[in-house]
């Protein structure tokens, strides 16, 4: 179709008649933008645009430079399934009751209208390629995982040679499955043979095929989730010797409650020697660069298809990722900054062309109302639950705009040798403070001053001075109505936390 025909097609679609919730609704849409939602699994802020010195991520950096980079963006729960369920429904974990890797959110909120489902119901073509909802990695690659059929018109589940080459993966902890261990492979073959390369290829095909109709396209990359698999040239771009393990004071853990440490990472660095940990660090960064290249392919395709001016691009990771902080923490499942905070970028043409970063505290559940706002779509009404976040549109237009909303993150600990019963941890983050309670404070309290202590080395709740006591008194009430202090009574599989 010619450029003139595409223009007339968009013009004719300014008034959209759709079937919604059993009735016909007329929606006036001055511009029905496409949405490209990019999810990257287990991606920390180890990106050039976030200041990481070892990162090689030119494409994500370019996206940040053309949009808004949120420097203080927080997940609602640092575990794949519940985090994704939270972002895509716009609901907090205590609303979805998803705390583990098995439960589906529709068991608790069957009437929820998910973010892609909202766009679908108003006439957007809604498609998913790869991992948006939860998958078991790598065993679930190529399947639908814990998908939500109501969200999509079409789903595509590529399966690359990273799955068939699994026997070649180095597992530093053979007693663990490669999905949960520090494990890696500098793979043979090309980027396009890997699952994430195939995901980019299929996403570009869908962009080309549906370029003349507004689309909501979710593209979910599996790396850098373990096992850390990327083609060998990406390892070569990160030669051995350029990485160091994070430094922490020798007594860093002395003032941290036992519940703060994830049950699957009970000893520093899993008891592995430093050279092994550095190999894992190198492999992680190789995977990040590999995924960055796939993001670059998507952005280039938008340009080549003349879609960039009509497409909102949002990139996020389900949570952050530890690479040895606090004396040897790895992966996720903590309420420390490295696990709760993650990359969050939005490019909205005509609104974010200034390319400025935002230092305000935002939550991932804010994405749902933001995208609905940008597309002029009404939020769901009863019986569907209303999304819990706030539209970030004011911050997209002016990243320094007033914004006084904290972020809430929580995690459920199963009972183990340290904890006789399951414990819920909940944390609130403001621009200055992080305050955390375990089991309502019965199993520990933490307070970190990010003005003076951005690495969260000193728990000021251990021996609170007047300033710390005043901070706790102001932060504790913020939990009310947003999280519950105790774990749910049932419905959670402790083996899958």
Steps between C-alpha positions, in 0.01 A plus 500: 500500500627846409575774753190688374282191551639443850421863583139460385474170689604671822268792428203269453580328830468816705150389601506140609189291560576195709320234690597547865363326808196380307398839356599726210724789602604794283854611579631830367871447436690805370797271445505130568868435565664163476653361818822299504544355849845344546559274801851385590529218752718555809659820370665716763596863449827373347451722195706781357211745533488423873872564537637147521867520399519151346176511304494481120139590426491764223146427382327516837711809574370659178143419602561671834643805324183535292255442784487513878730285710349443844792481739291392800255244366394210722333166450222388732660164574849384392398164356407433137142372509354735761682803361372441148148427624510826694620719213269350238190520722595831663431342840717451807601147604260505795220559248605225259611267784786391275813455709662191344588359158192280456185696573303674222350839584158408357453252785453805725389776262317325216338822374818704474562667164870477429698775332520329157139386538389862546662600171362191331146579610528847350610376161878470516654184360653342811783250465773345711835362390705329771473550874250756632320293759704246693691207352719238659843573353632316307249211515202715408660665196293421194178455698229739616623492860256668740350703220164680502303424181262794552794739459594417142373454147818309417790342686834381364734276701841466334741232619865536404823308522561626854245234599637220282858583605415479871732203553798728425418747780749534786322468835709631790254341744412155364267432792269773366313508169658736248198730531591577862878464494786715380528339157615620160592419142696692237294354218587413144292636215335833432278731701204407281528132600450578868148524643535874559625551146199308368275712723632819341458352152138398567417835660631686196293276276187591695583870486529477124186290463284725720653839429172638362298427814575625852677224690594416856805277469655338806855376437657304783867400500616209717855616566682589714306248714707196593643308331704790359512399133613729220698453178874491554573842341310668784728331753796623295369856533534456878848351546602341832666738740270800455266404785528519878267376767320773696672622816319507833616571855607191690220554753233585242277205591521550875207743516280329239213270611529135397174523303655761272714231334332279242447140599659375177822697561579400859878552491704776335565439129339154535834393647662529157855631445549852366622394151180301449286796607689725261434256216130523581521881509663504158234266362223718641637810327546307175131411513402860569695617194345222291147605601591864440581409140155339463337814639698691239352283226148586621572873509662493157195319361271770640705759314515304174125435507429868571334405830718681753296823484185305586633250755538525877794288614527381860787283624513344844635205693288298740742586783862577570783254549781446750852437374675452834390807702479497880784253529373244251132534403403364159189506285178652647249447784631772732364842594835671455537765231677275248209255499200733539620764252513424129524672160191686383500705179211661310515676165179677400543695174412866536513480878842363598707645216704692759673174598542596867537261795255499790611465861152466649399176672261301280351151504457246222124495558505859373556369146141380454329836562779678313454310176122525528535875551732543202257307278195687640344176625273491805612284790292190581192528717322250726488208517859525380736635769642846437878517438683614813767720340508858371555635152858617448397741227594809709851360547532408134431861407710644783723253688546758779126549556375472860447134590472383857407133470708225665560153356410175674677168453442175687618139506382185672755280676416131549565331831850355530773439757518875573126574498255265674208633295455689172588868528380790286746781446376839388699805407417862420735721299492879496751730335707497818412188699445126469309352793444123525306282744511123524182344642373842602833567672495187718781344293700813437492861388731687261544869424747635242575863427565527127636853528794380708498124434386408146652150529285428810791402722373654827169390646398805699206315653742281698596786734268782397589859582226768515513560124465128428213463748320790337552346156360165614201669658420672169570200275326218688144636447557506125455121490137524602268401218783404265656182636413252769754425773445124512516230232183351354349206680489270196544476126879543494742224408804556730716286271444748217584821684 
